[in-house]
Every structure is written in C-alpha cells, then in structure tokens.
Amino acid sequence: MSSPTPSASEWFPNHAHYPQVCHFADDKPHLLLLTTDDDHYSIYSGVFRVTEAHRLKSSLGIVVAPYVEGGPYPEMAPPYPSWVELREAFLAGHGIVMHGYNHTRELWLTDANASAETRRAIRRQFDLSRQGIFERLTQHPIITMWPCWSLDHVRRGHGEVGREADYVYCAQRQQNQIFRHKDLVLPTTPIEVFQNSRDRWDVHDQLSADVEAGGCYTHLWGHGTMHKPGDDKALAAQLAKLSNDHALLSRVWSTSSERAARYIIERRFASVRNWRDEDGVWAYELSFSLPPDLPSLLMGKPVWNAPLTVKHANMPAEPARFAYEDTPSGLRRLSTRLDCGTLCYNVVPRGQTIRISPRPLHDAATKPNVVVSAQKLAVTRPCDGQSVRGGAALEILVTASDPRAEIVSCQLTIRDPSGKPFTNAFGRRIEDYELPENDWLVGSTGETTRGLIVYPVEAGYAPVHEFTLVATATNAHGESATVRESARS
C-alpha cells in the first residue's frame, strides 16, 4: 500500500530542489549535428531520407537562387531537390540552411573587407538567402549558415558580415582536422565555429569516440554529392548501427543546427530568479534577457522560441508533480516527466513565472482545439521545371491549441476510401502517426502546427483521389480531441 500523499506545506521544505536549465534538450549531455550542402539531389535522397528513416535529424545547406529564380547554377549539375521535398524535410524537423544565394567561387573566396562593394555583395547573399528560404520554403527566418567555397569564413570576414545580418552560427569546414570546443557558447560579436568534419560519414564511430572522451558535441559535415562511391551506403550502415546502440542514443540529442543554435543562445541568456516557496508551491521567474545585438524578431517572426529543458534533481518517487507557467490567460500546465529522481519539463523562456506543485492548480482539465488542413502542391524540379514524384504532393497541417495546457502530441491518420491507411515513401503507415514537433511552428501562446507531406500519385493513387484525414491532439492534462476532414490528392 502506498504511503499517503503529504500536504503541499509538508512537501516543499523537504524537497526544495533548485531548478536548472539543462545543457541540451531533454537533459542529454551530447549534441549531434549532421550537415550537408550543395543542391545535388542526394542531399534529399542520400542524407535526409536516410537520417529520417532512422529518426535522426540533419541540416541541408542549399544554394537558394534556383528555388527563387529557377534554373541550375554553373557549378552543380542537375537534378536538384524540388522545393516541396525541402519543405517536407523542414516539416519533419530537419534544418534548411543557406549555402549562399549563389555558388559564386570568386565572391566567396574574396575577403569581405577587400572593398566596400565586396562587403555589400556578401551581405546581399545573406539577406537574399534568408528571404528566399523564408518565402519559398519555411515561412520562418534562418539564423545559421555555411557559405560555399572558402574553408575559413571567419578569417575572411564573412562571419562578421553574417553577424551584421543577424546570423548567429556559421558552420566552417576544417579540412583534414578535428575541431572541438569544451563548451558550446555562441558569442554575440564574432561567429563561433564548431565542427569536426572531414567529408566523412562515420557517424556512429566518431560519435562513440567523442562521447567516450567526455566531449559535448559531434558535428559531421559532408557534400550532398556523396563524393566517394558507396558513401550513401556507408552513411546508412553507420546510422543503422547508431539506431541500434540504445545506450549511446540515450546520451545524444540529434537535431538541426537551427534548433541547436537557438537552444544554446537561449540557454546562455536565460536564468532562474527569485526561487521561492509560495505556501507549499515552488515558484520562480525564468528570466530571458538578450543583448542589444541579438534581435527578438526577424521578418516579423519571433526567433527565440526553442523550449529549454528545466530539471529538478534528486526528487522522491512520490507525490505527483504538476508544472505550470503564468500566461496572460492564466496558468498553463506543462508536461512533466520523472526519470531516476529528476523532474524535467520543457518551456520557452519569456520572463514568466513557473510554478511547481504536488497537487493540481487547475480545478478542471481542458481539451485542445484541433484544426487539420490540406493543400495539393505541384512537384517540379527548380533546374528545369520537370515534374517529379508523380507531379503532385499533399501537404497536411495539424494546428492544435489550448491556452490552459501544453500540447504534448499530434497524431495523424490518412485513409483511402477502402479504409486502408496510407503508406508513405519511408514505408511507414500513416495511422496514429506521431507528427514531429517543429519549434519554428509554435506560436507565442503555445499553439503548435505540425505537418507531413506525402506523394499519393507516386504511391499508386489516381491524380484525383479522396482521403480521410483524422487528427488527434493531446494536452498536458492527458485530454485529447479529434477532428476528421476529407482531402483530395
């Protein structure tokens, strides 16, 4: 028989464990970044599809001009991924990053300070890249980059120009070197560079060595062209090995460079203040104060909206914990988890008050509001306009909101008229399919949009085919709501 739950006033003095912002998301001690560049189709087929198949994340550095202006660029033979395929990667939680608006060797091998004209030209590359990716692919502003050609963008002054354009992270290739830092702290004046890449895809082996050595990150970079024969198979084998190494994966946060950079910046400038006991309820302010040279908005969108993981270590097994953040509409419940005596929850720092209680602070649970929408997209290659993947895709977006509770999950089912679930290009049945969270698509009041792109014609369905979409969202109260809609391919 379990022991009786103590009262709030009894609980707090005995278990007042100070909150800490975790180094990386979900209290993982190690960061894994997998990045690639160039617009060759293998950045989609050989990198995104392989990493996504193993539920790991990548960052795709693209030359932006073909997706805005159409046509190929001189240094890379077609085909390139379609913009729909890049949008698919973005919705799946992978990163889309600038590799230059143009892939111009002469410009990127020139020092930024060679002339005022050169500096303006490089700045224009950064601005056009962000605008093109925003308008064509993501509707959200990027803050990370790895320009083409030069192996030393910091020394050439490109990083400084990038900072002036409000980029915070430049991935720089260190040819035939291993480049490590003990800690990942992005500065606000120059561009911090952290990468240990040799144009190799030895992910499991390098990651194992870095974790064993007590490092805090592994960043591997490779060309999308997969230069050496068998590179794609080597990457697939390494990721398969990693996906079966559960002990290693339990220590690793695999994410995009965009999300990592935002988490690191937020972690640096967030702090716990005024930790106190309010009649048996813990309370503190999660302060967030940016320096003047880091804007809070870009292109009208909030930049710093990555949830930080907060933990309270050495907690007892009982009683249950409830976490809330103060919002203009009242207390909003956060999803919590207790693992080996550590209480964890995720929250975007906004200077708000956080409250932790052994008892619910809401009188009644609420249900989320769910909206599902679908639109048909033409799938054509930017280099020549040719239709690919059956010429059409279906983008499905699920938006869930609840001002009184965090949205914990969004699931999607796609059924054809016979009731059979749709199977996507990864061989996954889209039945109670967990849509990946994308921080860029979380609103200021906690509403979240999650999405999926499928290719029905490629899967053998007629060009005009009706599907039933069933979307379910669950909030931190454990309450769910489901909606059904029809959509045509």
GIHU-V202535 format. One record per pair of residues at least 24 apart in sequence whose ideal C-beta (glycine too) atoms are under 6 Angstrom apart, sorted by the first residue. I is the first residue (numbers start at 1). J is the second residue. Records with the same first field share a line. If there is no record, write none. Layout:
I: J / J
//
This chain:
5: 319
8: 280 / 358
9: 280
11: 358
12: 277 / 280
17: 312 / 313 / 314
19: 272 / 310 / 312
20: 311
21: 267 / 270 / 308 / 310
22: 309 / 311
24: 253
25: 253 / 309
26: 309
27: 309 / 311 / 344
28: 252 / 253
29: 251
30: 211 / 251 / 252
31: 217 / 253 / 260
32: 218 / 252 / 254
33: 219 / 257
34: 58 / 220
35: 59 / 171 / 221
36: 222 / 224
37: 61 / 99
38: 76 / 223 / 224 / 225
39: 63 / 76 / 80
40: 76 / 224 / 225
41: 79 / 81
42: 224 / 226
43: 224
44: 81 / 85
46: 226 / 232
48: 89 / 94
50: 235 / 236
52: 92
53: 426
54: 239 / 243
56: 254
57: 93 / 94 / 254 / 255 / 256
58: 94
59: 95 / 97 / 256 / 257
60: 96
61: 97 / 99 / 146
62: 99
63: 99 / 100 / 103
64: 101 / 129 / 132
65: 101 / 102
66: 382
67: 136 / 382
68: 132
70: 382
72: 383
73: 103
75: 103
78: 383
79: 381
80: 382 / 383
82: 379 / 381
83: 136
84: 377 / 379 / 393
86: 137
87: 137
88: 453
90: 138
91: 451
92: 436
93: 436 / 438
94: 256
95: 256 / 257 / 258
96: 133 / 137 / 138
97: 144
98: 129 / 145
99: 148
100: 125 / 147 / 148
101: 125 / 128 / 129
103: 148
105: 149
108: 147 / 148 / 149 / 150
109: 149 / 150
111: 156 / 157
112: 157 / 158 / 161
113: 157
122: 161
123: 161 / 165
126: 162 / 165
134: 299
140: 301 / 440
141: 298 / 299 / 301
143: 167 / 168 / 261
144: 169 / 257 / 258 / 261
145: 170
146: 171
151: 175
154: 191 / 193
159: 191
162: 191
163: 191
166: 295
168: 261
169: 261
171: 195
173: 221
184: 217 / 264
185: 268
186: 264 / 265
188: 291 / 293 / 294
195: 219
197: 221
201: 234 / 235
203: 238 / 242
204: 238 / 241 / 242
211: 251
259: 306 / 439
262: 306
263: 306
266: 304 / 306 / 308 / 349
270: 349
281: 355 / 357
282: 356
283: 353 / 355
284: 354
285: 353
286: 349 / 354
287: 351
288: 349 / 351
305: 348 / 439 / 442
306: 439
307: 346 / 347 / 348
308: 349
309: 344 / 346
310: 345
311: 342 / 344
312: 343
313: 342
314: 341
315: 341 / 343
319: 358
322: 357 / 360
323: 356
324: 355 / 361
325: 352 / 354
326: 352 / 353
329: 403
331: 361
332: 404
333: 405 / 476
334: 406 / 476
335: 406 / 408 / 476
365: 477 / 479
366: 402 / 404 / 405
367: 479 / 481
368: 400 / 402 / 407 / 473 / 475 / 481
369: 401
370: 400 / 471 / 473 / 481 / 483
371: 399
372: 398 / 469 / 471 / 483 / 485
373: 397
374: 487
389: 455 / 458
390: 455 / 457 / 458
392: 457
393: 453 / 455
394: 454 / 456 / 489
395: 453
396: 452
397: 449 / 451
398: 450 / 471
399: 449
400: 448 / 473
401: 447
402: 475
405: 475 / 476 / 477
406: 476
407: 448 / 473 / 475
408: 474 / 476
409: 474
410: 435 / 450 / 473
411: 472
412: 471
413: 470
414: 467
415: 468
416: 467
424: 454
456: 489
461: 489
464: 488
465: 489
//
